[in-house]
C-alpha cells in the first residue's frame, strides 16, 4: 500500500509547487463543485507570519474541551500529510485524501499544490455534520491566498507579523507585508490581533481604521508573572497558566490570544485553566524524550526541536535558551529565502558548536557547506553532517547539554520522521 509520504511526493509532481498567489484558479474549481466552502459553519481564518499553528491548536483545545466540534486545516505538515486535516479530534485518512483529490483532479482545472491541499480540506469539512467551528490556517499572506474565501467569517485572527515571504509577495518592506496580511480582511467579522511590535501594531491600526468589523487589540489582555507563575489577565478574568510544554514568551503570547478568543466564544475560564496543561505542539520548543534518535545520545543529553525560521522566532527561541543554564549545541538546517545570516545573528554566540545539515528533499534548502560558512564567519566552531543521526553522533558526549535542532519546520518534520 502506498505510504502518505510517497503519495505526497506524487502530489508534488502532479501539482505545481510554485507559489502563485492568485485566487482565480481555486474560485473556478469551487464554482464547478458548487461552492462547498459556503456550507461550512463558523469559518475562522488564522493569518500571520509566526504563531498560526500554536494559536489555532490552543483555541481548538479550548473549544473541544467545551464539547464543541471543530475542523482544522494547517500548513505545513511535519510528519504525515494526513496531519494537515483534523476533523473532530482525528486526522482524516489517506484514502479520504485520495478520494477528495480525485474529485478535484476530475474537474480538469489546474491548481497549485497548496490550492489542491486547501480544496481537499474544504471537501472534507463539507462532508461533516454537527461541526461548530471550521478553522483554516492561511498559507502565504492573505490577499490572494487560497484560504481567503469567506465574506463573513466568524473571526479572523492575526498572529505575529514580521518580515517574511517578501520574495513571494514581490515586495521589500514590512509595511507592504502587513498590508498583504491585514489590508484585505473581512468588513463583517471579528478581528483579533495578537501581540505585535509597536511598529507593526501602529501600522495594523492605521490599516484597520476604516474597517467596520469589530477589532480586538492585544491591549485587551496580558500575560503576567507573579512569584514564578504565569497568568492570563483581562478586565474580568485571571487564569492560571500551568504547563510543561509552553516555555517561551512567544508561545505564551499565542496562548493569551487564544484564551481571549475562547472566552469571547463563551468557553468557561475553569475549562480553559484545566485544558492548558494538556496542550503541546510538534516542532515548537519540543523536547524529544523517546524514540529512535535517543539511541544516539547519552542520558544526560537533551534533544530540543524548534521550527524557528525567522528573526522574530529566532529571538523567541534565544530568549528561552539563554535561561536554560546548560551548554548548548546546535544542528542547523534552513531554506535559502529565510535569510540564514540574519537568523543566526539572533543567537548572539550562545552555541558551543553548530553542525550544519541540508534539509532532505527540499530543493530550496541551503547546503550544509553554505550554512557552515555562515556559522564560521560568526565565530562558531562548525562542521557539516549528512543527516540528523550523523550530526547527533558528532556532538554527543558525557557532557550534560541541550542539543537544539532548528532553522525550519520542514527540517523538524524530517527529524520527527526519523525519530
C-alpha positions in Angstrom: 0.0 0.0 0.0 1.4 3.4 -0.9 2.6 5.5 2.0 1.5 9.0 2.9 5.0 10.2 2.2 5.1 8.7 -1.3 1.6 9.9 -2.1 2.6 13.5 -1.1 5.7 13.2 -3.3 3.4 12.2 -6.2 1.1 15.2 -5.5 4.2 17.5 -5.7 4.7 16.2 -9.2 1.1 16.4 -10.2 0.5 20.0 -9.0 2.9 22.9 -9.3 4.9 23.6 -6.1 5.4 27.1 -7.3 3.5 29.5 -5.1 1.4 31.5 -7.5 -0.7 33.9 -5.5 -3.9 34.2 -7.4 -7.4 33.1 -6.3 -8.8 32.8 -9.8 -7.9 29.1 -10.1 -9.4 27.9 -6.8 -12.5 30.0 -7.4 -13.1 28.3 -10.7 -12.8 24.9 -9.1 -15.2 25.9 -6.2 -17.7 27.1 -8.8 -17.5 23.8 -10.7 -18.0 21.9 -7.4 -21.0 24.2 -6.3 -19.1 26.2 -3.7 -18.7 23.6 -0.9 -16.9 26.2 1.3 -20.1 28.1 1.7 -21.6 25.2 3.6 -19.0 25.4 6.4 -20.4 26.7 9.7 -18.5 29.4 11.6 -15.3 29.6 9.4 -12.3 31.2 11.1 -9.2 32.4 9.3 -5.8 32.3 11.1 -3.3 34.8 9.4 0.2 35.9 10.3 3.9 35.3 9.9 4.6 33.3 13.1 2.4 31.5 15.6 -0.6 30.5 13.5 -0.4 26.8 14.3 0.1 27.1 18.0 -2.7 29.8 18.3 -5.1 27.5 16.4 -4.3 24.4 18.4 -4.8 26.3 21.7 -8.2 27.6 20.5 -9.2 24.1 19.2 -8.2 22.5 22.5 -10.4 25.0 24.5 -13.4 24.6 22.1 -13.2 20.8 22.1 -12.9 20.8 25.9 -16.1 22.8 25.9 -17.8 20.0 23.8 -17.6 21.8 20.5 -16.7 20.0 17.3 -14.0 21.6 15.1 -12.2 21.1 11.8 -8.7 22.4 11.1 -6.6 22.9 8.0 -2.9 23.6 8.9 0.2 24.1 6.8 2.8 22.7 6.6 2.6 19.2 7.9 5.6 18.0 9.8 5.4 14.2 9.8 2.4 13.0 7.8 0.2 14.6 5.1 -2.9 13.5 6.9 -1.9 15.8 9.8 -3.0 18.8 7.8 -6.6 17.8 8.1 -8.0 17.5 11.6 -11.7 16.7 11.9 -13.4 16.2 15.2 -10.2 15.4 17.1 -8.9 13.0 14.4 -6.8 13.2 11.3 -8.6 12.2 8.1 -7.2 9.0 6.4 -5.0 8.9 3.3 -7.9 7.1 1.5 -10.1 10.1 2.2 -7.5 12.4 0.9 -7.2 10.4 -2.3 -11.0 10.4 -2.7 -11.2 14.2 -2.5 -8.1 14.8 -4.7 -9.7 12.6 -7.4 -12.8 14.9 -7.3 -10.6 17.9 -7.7 -8.5 16.5 -10.4 -11.5 15.4 -12.4 -12.7 19.0 -12.7 -9.9 19.3 -15.4 -8.9 22.7 -13.9 -5.3 23.5 -12.9 -4.3 24.3 -9.3 -1.1 24.8 -7.5 -0.2 22.2 -4.8 -1.3 24.4 -1.9 -4.6 25.2 -3.6 -5.2 21.5 -4.1 -4.4 20.8 -0.5 -6.8 23.6 0.5 -9.6 22.1 -1.7 -9.1 18.7 -0.1 -9.8 20.4 3.3 -12.9 22.2 2.0 -14.4 19.0 0.6 -13.6 17.0 3.8 -15.1 19.7 6.0 -18.1 20.0 3.8 -18.9 16.3 4.3 -19.0 16.6 8.1 -22.2 17.0 10.2 -22.6 18.8 13.6 -19.4 20.9 13.3 -19.4 24.1 15.3 -16.2 25.8 14.0 -14.1 25.4 10.9 -10.6 26.8 11.4 -8.4 27.5 8.4 -4.7 28.5 8.5 -3.6 30.8 5.8 -0.6 30.0 3.6 1.5 32.9 2.4 0.0 36.3 3.1 -3.8 36.6 2.8 -4.7 39.0 0.0 -4.6 36.3 -2.7 -4.2 33.2 -0.5 -6.4 30.2 -1.4 -7.9 30.4 2.1 -9.3 33.9 1.7 -12.8 32.6 0.7 -15.4 33.9 3.2 -17.1 37.3 3.1 -18.4 37.0 6.7 -16.3 34.6 8.7 -16.9 34.1 12.4 -13.5 35.5 13.2 -10.1 36.4 11.6 -7.2 36.0 13.9 -3.9 37.9 13.2 -0.9 36.4 14.9 2.6 38.0 15.0 3.6 39.7 11.7 7.2 40.1 10.7 9.3 40.4 7.6 8.9 37.1 5.9 7.9 35.9 2.4 8.6 39.3 0.7 10.2 37.3 -2.2 6.8 35.6 -2.7 4.8 38.8 -2.5 7.2 40.8 -4.7 7.6 43.5 -2.0 10.5 44.8 0.1 9.2 46.5 3.2 7.5 45.3 6.4 4.7 47.8 5.7 3.9 46.1 2.4 3.8 42.7 4.1 1.4 44.0 6.8 -0.9 45.3 4.0 -1.0 42.0 2.3 -1.9 40.2 5.5 -4.3 42.8 7.1 -5.5 45.0 4.3 -7.9 42.5 2.8 -9.7 41.3 5.9 -13.5 41.0 6.0 -15.5 44.1 6.8 -18.1 41.9 8.5 -16.3 39.8 11.1 -14.5 39.9 14.5 -10.8 40.6 14.1 -8.4 39.5 16.8 -4.9 41.0 16.8 -2.1 39.1 18.6 0.9 40.6 20.3 3.0 42.7 17.8 5.9 45.1 17.9 4.9 48.7 18.4 5.8 49.5 14.8 3.7 46.6 13.4 0.7 47.4 15.7 0.7 51.0 14.7 0.5 50.1 11.0 -2.2 47.5 11.7 -4.3 50.1 13.4 -3.8 52.5 10.5 -4.9 49.9 8.0 -7.9 48.8 10.0 -9.0 52.4 10.9 -11.8 52.3 8.3 -12.7 48.6 8.6 -16.2 48.4 10.2 -15.5 44.9 11.7 -15.1 44.7 15.5 -11.4 44.7 16.2 -10.0 43.3 19.4 -6.5 44.6 20.1 -3.9 42.9 22.3 -4.2 45.7 24.9 -7.4 43.9 26.0 -5.4 41.2 27.8 -1.9 40.4 29.0 0.3 37.7 30.4 1.6 38.4 33.8 4.1 36.7 36.1 3.8 36.5 39.8 6.1 34.5 42.1 7.4 32.5 39.2 3.8 31.6 38.0 2.3 32.9 34.7 -1.3 34.1 34.5 -3.6 35.4 31.8 -5.4 38.6 32.8 -8.1 40.8 31.4 -10.7 43.1 32.9 -12.9 40.1 34.0 -10.6 37.1 34.3 -7.4 35.8 35.8 -6.5 32.3 34.6 -3.5 30.4 35.9 -1.1 29.0 33.2 0.5 25.8 34.3 2.3 23.9 31.6 5.3 21.6 31.0 5.2 22.4 27.3 4.6 26.1 26.8 8.1 27.6 27.5 8.7 30.8 25.7 7.3 34.3 25.6 6.1 33.8 22.0 4.2 30.7 22.9 2.7 32.4 26.0 1.6 35.3 23.8 -0.1 32.9 21.4 -1.8 31.2 24.3 -3.1 34.5 25.6 -4.5 35.4 22.2 -6.3 32.0 22.1 -7.6 32.4 25.6 -9.2 35.8 24.8 -10.9 34.3 21.8 -12.1 31.3 23.6 -13.6 33.5 26.4 -15.4 35.5 23.8 -16.7 32.3 22.3 -18.2 31.5 25.8 -15.8 28.9 26.9 -15.7 28.9 30.7 -12.5 30.1 32.4 -12.4 26.9 34.5 -12.4 24.8 31.4 -9.6 26.8 29.9 -7.5 26.6 33.0 -7.9 22.8 33.2 -7.1 22.4 29.5 -3.8 24.4 29.4 -1.6 21.7 31.0 -2.7 19.2 28.3 -1.6 21.4 25.3 1.6 20.6 23.5 2.9 21.2 20.0 5.1 19.3 17.5 8.3 21.1 16.5 7.7 24.2 18.7 10.2 24.1 21.6 9.6 20.3 21.8 11.8 18.1 23.9 12.3 14.6 22.4 12.2 12.2 25.3 11.8 8.9 23.5 12.2 7.5 20.0 15.0 6.1 17.7 17.1 9.3 17.9 17.6 8.9 21.7 19.7 5.9 21.0 22.4 8.2 19.6 22.5 10.3 22.7 23.6 9.9 26.3 21.0 10.0 29.1 22.3 13.4 30.3 21.8 15.0 26.9 18.5 16.7 26.0 17.2 17.0 22.4 15.1 20.1 21.6 13.3 20.7 18.3 12.1 24.1 17.2 11.0 25.2 13.8 12.1 28.8 14.2 12.9 30.2 10.8 12.5 34.0 11.1 14.4 36.7 13.0 11.3 37.0 15.3 11.1 33.3 16.1 14.9 33.1 16.4 14.8 35.9 19.1 11.9 34.0 20.9 14.0 30.8 20.9 17.1 32.6 22.0 15.3 34.3 24.9 14.2 30.8 26.1 17.6 29.1 25.6 19.6 31.8 27.4 17.7 31.0 30.6 18.4 27.2 30.5 21.9 27.5 32.0 23.2 24.4 30.2 25.8 24.1 27.4 24.1 24.5 24.1 24.9 22.7 20.8 23.0 23.2 17.5 22.0 21.1 14.5 21.0 23.7 11.9 19.3 23.4 8.5 17.5 26.2 6.7 16.0 27.4 3.4 17.8 29.9 1.3 15.0 32.5 1.3 14.9 32.7 5.1 17.9 35.0 5.5 20.2 32.5 7.4 22.9 35.1 8.2 20.5 37.4 9.9 18.7 34.4 11.6 21.9 33.1 13.2 22.9 36.5 14.5 19.9 36.5 16.8 21.5 33.8 18.9 24.4 36.0 19.9 27.1 33.3 20.1 25.3 31.0 22.6 26.1 27.7 20.9 29.4 25.9 21.7 29.2 24.2 18.3 27.0 24.2 15.2 26.6 21.1 13.0 25.0 22.1 9.6 22.8 19.8 7.5 20.9 20.1 4.2 17.1 19.6 4.6 16.3 16.3 2.9 14.1 16.6 -0.2 13.9 20.4 -0.1 15.3 21.9 -3.3 15.4 25.4 -1.7 17.5 24.3 1.2 20.9 25.7 1.9 23.7 23.2 1.6 25.5 22.1 4.7 28.6 23.9 3.5 26.8 27.2 2.9 25.5 27.2 6.4 28.9 26.1 7.8 30.5 29.1 6.1 27.9 31.4 7.7 28.5 29.9 11.2 32.3 30.1 10.9 32.0 33.8 9.9 30.0 34.4 13.1 32.8 32.8 15.1 31.2 29.4 15.8 33.0 26.1 15.7 31.2 24.3 12.9 31.1 21.1 10.9 28.8 19.5 8.3 26.8 16.3 8.6 24.9 14.2 6.1 21.8 13.9 8.3 20.5 14.1 11.8 22.0 10.8 13.0 25.5 11.8 12.0 25.0 15.2 13.4 23.9 13.9 16.8 26.8 11.4 16.9 29.3 14.3 16.3 28.2 16.3 19.3 27.2 13.5 21.7 29.4 13.0 24.8 29.1 12.6 28.6 28.8 16.4 28.9 25.4 17.5 30.2 23.9 19.6 27.4 20.9 20.6 25.2 21.2 19.9 21.5 19.0 22.3 19.6 17.6 21.3 16.2 16.4 24.4 14.5 16.0 26.5 11.3 13.0 25.1 9.5 9.6 23.4 10.2 10.4 21.1 7.2 13.7 20.2 8.9 11.9 19.5 12.2 9.4 17.3 10.3 12.3 15.4 8.7 13.8 14.8 12.2 10.5 13.7 13.7 10.0 11.2 10.9 13.5 9.7 11.6 12.6 9.5 15.3 
